[in-house]
Structure formats: structure tokens, C-alpha cells
Amino acid sequence: MFQVAVDEPLVDWRGNCGNLTSAVGVCALDAGLVEPTEPVPPRSLFPSGRVPTKLRNRKSMPRPRTKT
């Protein structure tokens, strides 16, 4: 994952924010950017408010050089 600075033209590729990683899939589904591969259960099935997700972290991918 990466973070985009709001006060300068900078993209930081060093970090791996778990909060962002956990939200990106749900956001993509909600925005209609991807189709679910399995039926998505209603939220009421998860009274804890937690929904199981599967994510793949590819920290070993080559990263472009960026200004830091």
C-alpha cells in the first residue's frame, strides 16, 4: 500500500498501513469497482461488526523509486 501526501507532491511506498489494507477491499466492493467472488452475507449475521476478509500482502513486489 502507499500513502499520498496532501501538502506536497509525494507518494510514500514504504509503509504498510494495516488500517488501509483492511479497508481497501470493502471499499472496492462498496464502490462497485470489483464483483464479489462469493455471496456477501448481510451485516446482521455479524453482530460484532466484524466481517471476515481475505487479503494478500505482497510486500516483496518491486517498488518504483519515489522521493522521500
mmCIF file of the N, C-alpha and C atoms, coordinates in Angstrom:
data_MODEL
# 
_entry.id   MODEL 
# 
loop_
_atom_site.group_PDB 
_atom_site.id 
_atom_site.type_symbol 
_atom_site.label_atom_id 
_atom_site.label_alt_id 
_atom_site.label_comp_id 
_atom_site.label_asym_id 
_atom_site.label_entity_id 
_atom_site.label_seq_id 
_atom_site.pdbx_PDB_ins_code 
_atom_site.Cartn_x 
_atom_site.Cartn_y 
_atom_site.Cartn_z 
_atom_site.occupancy 
_atom_site.B_iso_or_equiv 
_atom_site.pdbx_formal_charge 
_atom_site.auth_seq_id 
_atom_site.auth_comp_id 
_atom_site.auth_asym_id 
_atom_site.auth_atom_id 
_atom_site.pdbx_PDB_model_num 
ATOM 1   N N  . MET A 1 1  ? 0.836   -1.163  0.000  1.00 0.00 ? 1  MET A N  1 
ATOM 2   C CA . MET A 1 1  ? 0.000   0.000   0.000  1.00 0.00 ? 1  MET A CA 1 
ATOM 3   C C  . MET A 1 1  ? 0.888   1.235   0.000  1.00 0.00 ? 1  MET A C  1 
ATOM 4   N N  . PHE A 1 2  ? 0.324   2.332   -0.313 1.00 0.00 ? 2  PHE A N  1 
ATOM 5   C CA . PHE A 1 2  ? 1.078   3.574   -0.328 1.00 0.00 ? 2  PHE A CA 1 
ATOM 6   C C  . PHE A 1 2  ? 0.239   4.679   0.300  1.00 0.00 ? 2  PHE A C  1 
ATOM 7   N N  . GLN A 1 3  ? 0.899   5.763   0.616  1.00 0.00 ? 3  GLN A N  1 
ATOM 8   C CA . GLN A 1 3  ? 0.198   6.916   1.159  1.00 0.00 ? 3  GLN A CA 1 
ATOM 9   C C  . GLN A 1 3  ? 0.556   8.132   0.322  1.00 0.00 ? 3  GLN A C  1 
ATOM 10  N N  . VAL A 1 4  ? -0.446  8.931   0.018  1.00 0.00 ? 4  VAL A N  1 
ATOM 11  C CA . VAL A 1 4  ? -0.259  10.139  -0.775 1.00 0.00 ? 4  VAL A CA 1 
ATOM 12  C C  . VAL A 1 4  ? -0.277  11.339  0.166  1.00 0.00 ? 4  VAL A C  1 
ATOM 13  N N  . ALA A 1 5  ? 0.759   12.163  0.077  1.00 0.00 ? 5  ALA A N  1 
ATOM 14  C CA . ALA A 1 5  ? 0.825   13.366  0.906  1.00 0.00 ? 5  ALA A CA 1 
ATOM 15  C C  . ALA A 1 5  ? -0.205  14.385  0.424  1.00 0.00 ? 5  ALA A C  1 
ATOM 16  N N  . VAL A 1 6  ? -0.773  15.131  1.352  1.00 0.00 ? 6  VAL A N  1 
ATOM 17  C CA . VAL A 1 6  ? -1.761  16.139  0.977  1.00 0.00 ? 6  VAL A CA 1 
ATOM 18  C C  . VAL A 1 6  ? -1.144  17.522  0.824  1.00 0.00 ? 6  VAL A C  1 
ATOM 19  N N  . ASP A 1 7  ? 0.056   17.727  1.368  1.00 0.00 ? 7  ASP A N  1 
ATOM 20  C CA . ASP A 1 7  ? 0.661   19.055  1.346  1.00 0.00 ? 7  ASP A CA 1 
ATOM 21  C C  . ASP A 1 7  ? 1.850   19.183  0.396  1.00 0.00 ? 7  ASP A C  1 
ATOM 22  N N  . GLU A 1 8  ? 2.197   18.102  -0.304 1.00 0.00 ? 8  GLU A N  1 
ATOM 23  C CA . GLU A 1 8  ? 3.294   18.137  -1.270 1.00 0.00 ? 8  GLU A CA 1 
ATOM 24  C C  . GLU A 1 8  ? 3.104   17.018  -2.287 1.00 0.00 ? 8  GLU A C  1 
ATOM 25  N N  . PRO A 1 9  ? 3.737   17.117  -3.468 1.00 0.00 ? 9  PRO A N  1 
ATOM 26  C CA . PRO A 1 9  ? 3.577   16.075  -4.493 1.00 0.00 ? 9  PRO A CA 1 
ATOM 27  C C  . PRO A 1 9  ? 4.447   14.861  -4.170 1.00 0.00 ? 9  PRO A C  1 
ATOM 28  N N  . LEU A 1 10 ? 3.975   14.011  -3.278 1.00 0.00 ? 10 LEU A N  1 
ATOM 29  C CA . LEU A 1 10 ? 4.773   12.892  -2.788 1.00 0.00 ? 10 LEU A CA 1 
ATOM 30  C C  . LEU A 1 10 ? 3.902   11.655  -2.607 1.00 0.00 ? 10 LEU A C  1 
ATOM 31  N N  . VAL A 1 11 ? 4.419   10.515  -3.045 1.00 0.00 ? 11 VAL A N  1 
ATOM 32  C CA . VAL A 1 11 ? 3.789   9.223   -2.794 1.00 0.00 ? 11 VAL A CA 1 
ATOM 33  C C  . VAL A 1 11 ? 4.787   8.398   -1.998 1.00 0.00 ? 11 VAL A C  1 
ATOM 34  N N  . ASP A 1 12 ? 4.392   7.947   -0.818 1.00 0.00 ? 12 ASP A N  1 
ATOM 35  C CA . ASP A 1 12 ? 5.268   7.175   0.055  1.00 0.00 ? 12 ASP A CA 1 
ATOM 36  C C  . ASP A 1 12 ? 4.924   5.698   -0.078 1.00 0.00 ? 12 ASP A C  1 
ATOM 37  N N  . TRP A 1 13 ? 5.847   4.923   -0.619 1.00 0.00 ? 13 TRP A N  1 
ATOM 38  C CA . TRP A 1 13 ? 5.638   3.491   -0.840 1.00 0.00 ? 13 TRP A CA 1 
ATOM 39  C C  . TRP A 1 13 ? 6.207   2.641   0.291  1.00 0.00 ? 13 TRP A C  1 
ATOM 40  N N  . ARG A 1 14 ? 6.802   3.258   1.304  1.00 0.00 ? 14 ARG A N  1 
ATOM 41  C CA . ARG A 1 14 ? 7.471   2.490   2.360  1.00 0.00 ? 14 ARG A CA 1 
ATOM 42  C C  . ARG A 1 14 ? 6.507   1.828   3.328  1.00 0.00 ? 14 ARG A C  1 
ATOM 43  N N  . GLY A 1 15 ? 5.413   2.476   3.637  1.00 0.00 ? 15 GLY A N  1 
ATOM 44  C CA . GLY A 1 15 ? 4.534   1.990   4.690  1.00 0.00 ? 15 GLY A CA 1 
ATOM 45  C C  . GLY A 1 15 ? 3.609   0.870   4.263  1.00 0.00 ? 15 GLY A C  1 
ATOM 46  N N  . ASN A 1 16 ? 3.087   0.199   5.246  1.00 0.00 ? 16 ASN A N  1 
ATOM 47  C CA . ASN A 1 16 ? 2.062   -0.808  5.018  1.00 0.00 ? 16 ASN A CA 1 
ATOM 48  C C  . ASN A 1 16 ? 1.042   -0.656  6.134  1.00 0.00 ? 16 ASN A C  1 
ATOM 49  N N  . CYS A 1 17 ? 0.154   0.280   5.969  1.00 0.00 ? 17 CYS A N  1 
ATOM 50  C CA . CYS A 1 17 ? -0.829  0.594   6.994  1.00 0.00 ? 17 CYS A CA 1 
ATOM 51  C C  . CYS A 1 17 ? -1.899  -0.497  7.041  1.00 0.00 ? 17 CYS A C  1 
ATOM 52  N N  . GLY A 1 18 ? -1.984  -1.196  8.144  1.00 0.00 ? 18 GLY A N  1 
ATOM 53  C CA . GLY A 1 18 ? -2.971  -2.255  8.277  1.00 0.00 ? 18 GLY A CA 1 
ATOM 54  C C  . GLY A 1 18 ? -4.397  -1.753  8.192  1.00 0.00 ? 18 GLY A C  1 
ATOM 55  N N  . ASN A 1 19 ? -4.648  -0.545  8.687  1.00 0.00 ? 19 ASN A N  1 
ATOM 56  C CA . ASN A 1 19 ? -5.998  0.009   8.615  1.00 0.00 ? 19 ASN A CA 1 
ATOM 57  C C  . ASN A 1 19 ? -6.422  0.212   7.171  1.00 0.00 ? 19 ASN A C  1 
ATOM 58  N N  . LEU A 1 20 ? -5.528  0.760   6.361  1.00 0.00 ? 20 LEU A N  1 
ATOM 59  C CA . LEU A 1 20 ? -5.842  0.978   4.954  1.00 0.00 ? 20 LEU A CA 1 
ATOM 60  C C  . LEU A 1 20 ? -5.994  -0.360  4.231  1.00 0.00 ? 20 LEU A C  1 
ATOM 61  N N  . THR A 1 21 ? -5.097  -1.295  4.521  1.00 0.00 ? 21 THR A N  1 
ATOM 62  C CA . THR A 1 21 ? -5.164  -2.607  3.884  1.00 0.00 ? 21 THR A CA 1 
ATOM 63  C C  . THR A 1 21 ? -6.490  -3.292  4.181  1.00 0.00 ? 21 THR A C  1 
ATOM 64  N N  . SER A 1 22 ? -6.976  -3.188  5.404  1.00 0.00 ? 22 SER A N  1 
ATOM 65  C CA . SER A 1 22 ? -8.229  -3.861  5.759  1.00 0.00 ? 22 SER A CA 1 
ATOM 66  C C  . SER A 1 22 ? -9.446  -3.191  5.134  1.00 0.00 ? 22 SER A C  1 
ATOM 67  N N  . ALA A 1 23 ? -9.343  -1.929  4.778  1.00 0.00 ? 23 ALA A N  1 
ATOM 68  C CA . ALA A 1 23 ? -10.493 -1.205  4.235  1.00 0.00 ? 23 ALA A CA 1 
ATOM 69  C C  . ALA A 1 23 ? -10.567 -1.223  2.717  1.00 0.00 ? 23 ALA A C  1 
ATOM 70  N N  . VAL A 1 24 ? -9.460  -1.455  2.052  1.00 0.00 ? 24 VAL A N  1 
ATOM 71  C CA . VAL A 1 24 ? -9.417  -1.285  0.600  1.00 0.00 ? 24 VAL A CA 1 
ATOM 72  C C  . VAL A 1 24 ? -10.351 -2.255  -0.129 1.00 0.00 ? 24 VAL A C  1 
ATOM 73  N N  . GLY A 1 25 ? -10.424 -3.498  0.307  1.00 0.00 ? 25 GLY A N  1 
ATOM 74  C CA . GLY A 1 25 ? -11.298 -4.473  -0.343 1.00 0.00 ? 25 GLY A CA 1 
ATOM 75  C C  . GLY A 1 25 ? -12.770 -4.154  -0.156 1.00 0.00 ? 25 GLY A C  1 
ATOM 76  N N  . VAL A 1 26 ? -13.136 -3.794  1.063  1.00 0.00 ? 26 VAL A N  1 
ATOM 77  C CA . VAL A 1 26 ? -14.524 -3.446  1.360  1.00 0.00 ? 26 VAL A CA 1 
ATOM 78  C C  . VAL A 1 26 ? -14.941 -2.200  0.581  1.00 0.00 ? 26 VAL A C  1 
ATOM 79  N N  . CYS A 1 27 ? -14.048 -1.233  0.502  1.00 0.00 ? 27 CYS A N  1 
ATOM 80  C CA . CYS A 1 27 ? -14.335 -0.004  -0.244 1.00 0.00 ? 27 CYS A CA 1 
ATOM 81  C C  . CYS A 1 27 ? -14.530 -0.315  -1.729 1.00 0.00 ? 27 CYS A C  1 
ATOM 82  N N  . ALA A 1 28 ? -13.682 -1.175  -2.286 1.00 0.00 ? 28 ALA A N  1 
ATOM 83  C CA . ALA A 1 28 ? -13.798 -1.537  -3.703 1.00 0.00 ? 28 ALA A CA 1 
ATOM 84  C C  . ALA A 1 28 ? -15.124 -2.243  -3.980 1.00 0.00 ? 28 ALA A C  1 
ATOM 85  N N  . LEU A 1 29 ? -15.552 -3.125  -3.079 1.00 0.00 ? 29 LEU A N  1 
ATOM 86  C CA . LEU A 1 29 ? -16.852 -3.787  -3.236 1.00 0.00 ? 29 LEU A CA 1 
ATOM 87  C C  . LEU A 1 29 ? -17.986 -2.776  -3.155 1.00 0.00 ? 29 LEU A C  1 
ATOM 88  N N  . ASP A 1 30 ? -17.930 -1.907  -2.153 1.00 0.00 ? 30 ASP A N  1 
ATOM 89  C CA . ASP A 1 30 ? -18.989 -0.925  -1.948 1.00 0.00 ? 30 ASP A CA 1 
ATOM 90  C C  . ASP A 1 30 ? -19.101 0.051   -3.118 1.00 0.00 ? 30 ASP A C  1 
ATOM 91  N N  . ALA A 1 31 ? -17.971 0.410   -3.719 1.00 0.00 ? 31 ALA A N  1 
ATOM 92  C CA . ALA A 1 31 ? -17.969 1.355   -4.839 1.00 0.00 ? 31 ALA A CA 1 
ATOM 93  C C  . ALA A 1 31 ? -18.278 0.678   -6.170 1.00 0.00 ? 31 ALA A C  1 
ATOM 94  N N  . GLY A 1 32 ? -18.398 -0.664  -6.164 1.00 0.00 ? 32 GLY A N  1 
ATOM 95  C CA . GLY A 1 32 ? -18.695 -1.383  -7.397 1.00 0.00 ? 32 GLY A CA 1 
ATOM 96  C C  . GLY A 1 32 ? -17.500 -1.527  -8.322 1.00 0.00 ? 32 GLY A C  1 
ATOM 97  N N  . LEU A 1 33 ? -16.283 -1.353  -7.774 1.00 0.00 ? 33 LEU A N  1 
ATOM 98  C CA . LEU A 1 33 ? -15.077 -1.483  -8.595 1.00 0.00 ? 33 LEU A CA 1 
ATOM 99  C C  . LEU A 1 33 ? -14.739 -2.942  -8.887 1.00 0.00 ? 33 LEU A C  1 
ATOM 100 N N  . VAL A 1 34 ? -15.160 -3.841  -8.008 1.00 0.00 ? 34 VAL A N  1 
ATOM 101 C CA . VAL A 1 34 ? -14.950 -5.280  -8.189 1.00 0.00 ? 34 VAL A CA 1 
ATOM 102 C C  . VAL A 1 34 ? -16.241 -6.007  -7.853 1.00 0.00 ? 34 VAL A C  1 
ATOM 103 N N  . GLU A 1 35 ? -16.385 -7.191  -8.395 1.00 0.00 ? 35 GLU A N  1 
ATOM 104 C CA . GLU A 1 35 ? -17.537 -8.039  -8.094 1.00 0.00 ? 35 GLU A CA 1 
ATOM 105 C C  . GLU A 1 35 ? -17.115 -9.084  -7.064 1.00 0.00 ? 35 GLU A C  1 
ATOM 106 N N  . PRO A 1 36 ? -17.967 -9.396  -6.093 1.00 0.00 ? 36 PRO A N  1 
ATOM 107 C CA . PRO A 1 36 ? -17.612 -10.434 -5.118 1.00 0.00 ? 36 PRO A CA 1 
ATOM 108 C C  . PRO A 1 36 ? -17.522 -11.799 -5.788 1.00 0.00 ? 36 PRO A C  1 
ATOM 109 N N  . THR A 1 37 ? -16.583 -12.617 -5.332 1.00 0.00 ? 37 THR A N  1 
ATOM 110 C CA . THR A 1 37 ? -16.443 -13.974 -5.871 1.00 0.00 ? 37 THR A CA 1 
ATOM 111 C C  . THR A 1 37 ? -17.327 -14.962 -5.123 1.00 0.00 ? 37 THR A C  1 
ATOM 112 N N  . GLU A 1 38 ? -17.837 -14.553 -3.964 1.00 0.00 ? 38 GLU A N  1 
ATOM 113 C CA . GLU A 1 38 ? -18.751 -15.366 -3.161 1.00 0.00 ? 38 GLU A CA 1 
ATOM 114 C C  . GLU A 1 38 ? -19.902 -14.464 -2.720 1.00 0.00 ? 38 GLU A C  1 
ATOM 115 N N  . PRO A 1 39 ? -21.037 -15.052 -2.343 1.00 0.00 ? 39 PRO A N  1 
ATOM 116 C CA . PRO A 1 39 ? -22.128 -14.213 -1.838 1.00 0.00 ? 39 PRO A CA 1 
ATOM 117 C C  . PRO A 1 39 ? -21.678 -13.423 -0.608 1.00 0.00 ? 39 PRO A C  1 
ATOM 118 N N  . VAL A 1 40 ? -22.071 -12.173 -0.539 1.00 0.00 ? 40 VAL A N  1 
ATOM 119 C CA . VAL A 1 40 ? -21.723 -11.325 0.604  1.00 0.00 ? 40 VAL A CA 1 
ATOM 120 C C  . VAL A 1 40 ? -22.869 -11.394 1.604  1.00 0.00 ? 40 VAL A C  1 
ATOM 121 N N  . PRO A 1 41 ? -22.597 -11.913 2.818  1.00 0.00 ? 41 PRO A N  1 
ATOM 122 C CA . PRO A 1 41 ? -23.675 -12.035 3.805  1.00 0.00 ? 41 PRO A CA 1 
ATOM 123 C C  . PRO A 1 41 ? -24.096 -10.666 4.328  1.00 0.00 ? 41 PRO A C  1 
ATOM 124 N N  . PRO A 1 42 ? -25.365 -10.552 4.739  1.00 0.00 ? 42 PRO A N  1 
ATOM 125 C CA . PRO A 1 42 ? -25.808 -9.280  5.327  1.00 0.00 ? 42 PRO A CA 1 
ATOM 126 C C  . PRO A 1 42 ? -25.036 -8.977  6.604  1.00 0.00 ? 42 PRO A C  1 
ATOM 127 N N  . ARG A 1 43 ? -24.892 -7.716  6.916  1.00 0.00 ? 43 ARG A N  1 
ATOM 128 C CA . ARG A 1 43 ? -24.150 -7.325  8.121  1.00 0.00 ? 43 ARG A CA 1 
ATOM 129 C C  . ARG A 1 43 ? -24.777 -7.885  9.392  1.00 0.00 ? 43 ARG A C  1 
ATOM 130 N N  . SER A 1 44 ? -26.082 -8.123  9.388  1.00 0.00 ? 44 SER A N  1 
ATOM 131 C CA . SER A 1 44 ? -26.750 -8.598  10.599 1.00 0.00 ? 44 SER A CA 1 
ATOM 132 C C  . SER A 1 44 ? -26.256 -9.976  11.031 1.00 0.00 ? 44 SER A C  1 
ATOM 133 N N  . LEU A 1 45 ? -25.605 -10.712 10.134 1.00 0.00 ? 45 LEU A N  1 
ATOM 134 C CA . LEU A 1 45 ? -25.057 -12.020 10.503 1.00 0.00 ? 45 LEU A CA 1 
ATOM 135 C C  . LEU A 1 45 ? -23.818 -11.881 11.374 1.00 0.00 ? 45 LEU A C  1 
ATOM 136 N N  . PHE A 1 46 ? -23.251 -10.689 11.432 1.00 0.00 ? 46 PHE A N  1 
ATOM 137 C CA . PHE A 1 46 ? -22.038 -10.465 12.205 1.00 0.00 ? 46 PHE A CA 1 
ATOM 138 C C  . PHE A 1 46 ? -22.306 -9.400  13.268 1.00 0.00 ? 46 PHE A C  1 
ATOM 139 N N  . PRO A 1 47 ? -22.935 -9.800  14.401 1.00 0.00 ? 47 PRO A N  1 
ATOM 140 C CA . PRO A 1 47 ? -23.291 -8.813  15.419 1.00 0.00 ? 47 PRO A CA 1 
ATOM 141 C C  . PRO A 1 47 ? -22.085 -8.077  15.994 1.00 0.00 ? 47 PRO A C  1 
ATOM 142 N N  . SER A 1 48 ? -20.909 -8.665  15.890 1.00 0.00 ? 48 SER A N  1 
ATOM 143 C CA . SER A 1 48 ? -19.716 -7.996  16.421 1.00 0.00 ? 48 SER A CA 1 
ATOM 144 C C  . SER A 1 48 ? -19.303 -6.822  15.548 1.00 0.00 ? 48 SER A C  1 
ATOM 145 N N  . GLY A 1 49 ? -19.869 -6.732  14.343 1.00 0.00 ? 49 GLY A N  1 
ATOM 146 C CA . GLY A 1 49 ? -19.461 -5.684  13.417 1.00 0.00 ? 49 GLY A CA 1 
ATOM 147 C C  . GLY A 1 49 ? -18.242 -6.068  12.601 1.00 0.00 ? 49 GLY A C  1 
ATOM 148 N N  . ARG A 1 50 ? -17.711 -7.257  12.819 1.00 0.00 ? 50 ARG A N  1 
ATOM 149 C CA . ARG A 1 50 ? -16.536 -7.726  12.086 1.00 0.00 ? 50 ARG A CA 1 
ATOM 150 C C  . ARG A 1 50 ? -16.962 -8.645  10.954 1.00 0.00 ? 50 ARG A C  1 
ATOM 151 N N  . VAL A 1 51 ? -16.349 -8.470  9.817  1.00 0.00 ? 51 VAL A N  1 
ATOM 152 C CA . VAL A 1 51 ? -16.638 -9.296  8.656  1.00 0.00 ? 51 VAL A CA 1 
ATOM 153 C C  . VAL A 1 51 ? -15.342 -9.957  8.218  1.00 0.00 ? 51 VAL A C  1 
ATOM 154 N N  . PRO A 1 52 ? -15.326 -11.297 8.087  1.00 0.00 ? 52 PRO A N  1 
ATOM 155 C CA . PRO A 1 52 ? -14.085 -11.959 7.670  1.00 0.00 ? 52 PRO A CA 1 
ATOM 156 C C  . PRO A 1 52 ? -13.702 -11.574 6.243  1.00 0.00 ? 52 PRO A C  1 
ATOM 157 N N  . THR A 1 53 ? -12.426 -11.299 6.033  1.00 0.00 ? 53 THR A N  1 
ATOM 158 C CA . THR A 1 53 ? -11.920 -10.949 4.705  1.00 0.00 ? 53 THR A CA 1 
ATOM 159 C C  . THR A 1 53 ? -10.631 -11.704 4.444  1.00 0.00 ? 53 THR A C  1 
ATOM 160 N N  . LYS A 1 54 ? -10.283 -11.845 3.187  1.00 0.00 ? 54 LYS A N  1 
ATOM 161 C CA . LYS A 1 54 ? -9.017  -12.464 2.799  1.00 0.00 ? 54 LYS A CA 1 
ATOM 162 C C  . LYS A 1 54 ? -8.233  -11.444 1.987  1.00 0.00 ? 54 LYS A C  1 
ATOM 163 N N  . LEU A 1 55 ? -7.031  -11.127 2.436  1.00 0.00 ? 55 LEU A N  1 
ATOM 164 C CA . LEU A 1 55 ? -6.181  -10.173 1.739  1.00 0.00 ? 55 LEU A CA 1 
ATOM 165 C C  . LEU A 1 55 ? -4.809  -10.786 1.522  1.00 0.00 ? 55 LEU A C  1 
ATOM 166 N N  . ARG A 1 56 ? -4.181  -10.410 0.453  1.00 0.00 ? 56 ARG A N  1 
ATOM 167 C CA . ARG A 1 56 ? -2.828  -10.884 0.175  1.00 0.00 ? 56 ARG A CA 1 
ATOM 168 C C  . ARG A 1 56 ? -1.880  -9.691  0.213  1.00 0.00 ? 56 ARG A C  1 
ATOM 169 N N  . ASN A 1 57 ? -0.911  -9.744  1.094  1.00 0.00 ? 57 ASN A N  1 
ATOM 170 C CA . ASN A 1 57 ? 0.067   -8.670  1.225  1.00 0.00 ? 57 ASN A CA 1 
ATOM 171 C C  . ASN A 1 57 ? 1.304   -9.046  0.424  1.00 0.00 ? 57 ASN A C  1 
ATOM 172 N N  . ARG A 1 58 ? 1.594   -8.275  -0.593 1.00 0.00 ? 58 ARG A N  1 
ATOM 173 C CA . ARG A 1 58 ? 2.727   -8.583  -1.468 1.00 0.00 ? 58 ARG A CA 1 
ATOM 174 C C  . ARG A 1 58 ? 3.842   -7.574  -1.243 1.00 0.00 ? 58 ARG A C  1 
ATOM 175 N N  . LYS A 1 59 ? 4.386   -7.584  -0.026 1.00 0.00 ? 59 LYS A N  1 
ATOM 176 C CA . LYS A 1 59 ? 5.460   -6.653  0.314  1.00 0.00 ? 59 LYS A CA 1 
ATOM 177 C C  . LYS A 1 59 ? 6.710   -6.900  -0.522 1.00 0.00 ? 59 LYS A C  1 
ATOM 178 N N  . SER A 1 60 ? 6.833   -8.063  -1.119 1.00 0.00 ? 60 SER A N  1 
ATOM 179 C CA . SER A 1 60 ? 8.041   -8.385  -1.875 1.00 0.00 ? 60 SER A CA 1 
ATOM 180 C C  . SER A 1 60 ? 8.004   -7.857  -3.310 1.00 0.00 ? 60 SER A C  1 
ATOM 181 N N  . MET A 1 61 ? 6.916   -7.183  -3.685 1.00 0.00 ? 61 MET A N  1 
ATOM 182 C CA . MET A 1 61 ? 6.829   -6.643  -5.043 1.00 0.00 ? 61 MET A CA 1 
ATOM 183 C C  . MET A 1 61 ? 7.862   -5.538  -5.242 1.00 0.00 ? 61 MET A C  1 
ATOM 184 N N  . PRO A 1 62 ? 8.440   -5.433  -6.443 1.00 0.00 ? 62 PRO A N  1 
ATOM 185 C CA . PRO A 1 62 ? 9.344   -4.313  -6.695 1.00 0.00 ? 62 PRO A CA 1 
ATOM 186 C C  . PRO A 1 62 ? 8.589   -2.998  -6.590 1.00 0.00 ? 62 PRO A C  1 
ATOM 187 N N  . ARG A 1 63 ? 9.223   -2.011  -6.032 1.00 0.00 ? 63 ARG A N  1 
ATOM 188 C CA . ARG A 1 63 ? 8.590   -0.713  -5.847 1.00 0.00 ? 63 ARG A CA 1 
ATOM 189 C C  . ARG A 1 63 ? 9.290   0.330   -6.705 1.00 0.00 ? 63 ARG A C  1 
ATOM 190 N N  . PRO A 1 64 ? 8.521   1.230   -7.278 1.00 0.00 ? 64 PRO A N  1 
ATOM 191 C CA . PRO A 1 64 ? 9.157   2.302   -8.042 1.00 0.00 ? 64 PRO A CA 1 
ATOM 192 C C  . PRO A 1 64 ? 9.898   3.249   -7.106 1.00 0.00 ? 64 PRO A C  1 
ATOM 193 N N  . ARG A 1 65 ? 10.934  3.873   -7.625 1.00 0.00 ? 65 ARG A N  1 
ATOM 194 C CA . ARG A 1 65 ? 11.663  4.861   -6.817 1.00 0.00 ? 65 ARG A CA 1 
ATOM 195 C C  . ARG A 1 65 ? 10.793  6.095   -6.638 1.00 0.00 ? 65 ARG A C  1 
ATOM 196 N N  . THR A 1 66 ? 10.753  6.581   -5.414 1.00 0.00 ? 66 THR A N  1 
ATOM 197 C CA . THR A 1 66 ? 9.965   7.775   -5.131 1.00 0.00 ? 66 THR A CA 1 
ATOM 198 C C  . THR A 1 66 ? 10.782  8.734   -4.291 1.00 0.00 ? 66 THR A C  1 
ATOM 199 N N  . LYS A 1 67 ? 10.404  9.972   -4.316 1.00 0.00 ? 67 LYS A N  1 
ATOM 200 C CA . LYS A 1 67 ? 11.046  10.990  -3.492 1.00 0.00 ? 67 LYS A CA 1 
ATOM 201 C C  . LYS A 1 67 ? 10.576  10.814  -2.054 1.00 0.00 ? 67 LYS A C  1 
ATOM 202 N N  . THR A 1 68 ? 11.511  10.730  -1.107 1.00 0.00 ? 68 THR A N  1 
ATOM 203 C CA . THR A 1 68 ? 11.128  10.601  0.301  1.00 0.00 ? 68 THR A CA 1 
ATOM 204 C C  . THR A 1 68 ? 11.733  11.705  1.125  1.00 0.00 ? 68 THR A C  1 
# 
